[in-house]
Each structure stands twice: as structure tokens, then as C-alpha cells.
Amino acid sequence: MSNLDGEWDCVVKSPLGEQKSTLTVKTDGDRFTGTNAGAMGSLDVLDGRVEGNTLSWKMDMKVPMAITLDCTATIDGDTLTGGVTAGAFGTSPMTGTRKA
């Protein structure tokens, strides 16, 4: 198991307000799979990549509108920081902590 693997309690400060979710990460070499589940449903991690302690992936959001989200997160111990880019809406900051 990688030190990146696990469940992360995340908050994205989006134009729609704070969005809380649980990001699940399962690494396999330079790739990872997982989900991001929150109040608006669960999204699968698409094209998950690992470079050092940085993750990058896409998610196809359907609600409240159809848009592809481009995400990055850097993990340092039990802390996650990154961003979610939603097309013309720009990049929203994301923070998280590892679930116990």
C-alpha cells in the first residue's frame, strides 16, 4: 500500500460554495483508481496518474451541470492540498485530511 492510498475528507471551495466529499485513492505504480463521493453523488476517478506524491485525474460531473473536472492534489503525510478546474469557472482550491 502506498502512503497516498486511503480515504481523504476533502473540501473544495467552489463557485457553488464549499463542497465536502470523500476521495478514495488506490495506487498501482504510476496510476491510481478511486471515487470522490459527496452530497451530489459519487464520481469515478478517470485517468488517475501518480507522480511522486502528486495525483492528477479527471471526473465527469453530471449534477448540477455536465462538465469535466481536472483535478490535482499533493499529499504530505496526512494532508492533501490541490485544486479542481471546472472549465470557464476556473480553479477552486481543495484541501483534505486522511481519514483515521
Disulfide bonds with the S-S distance in Angstrom:
none
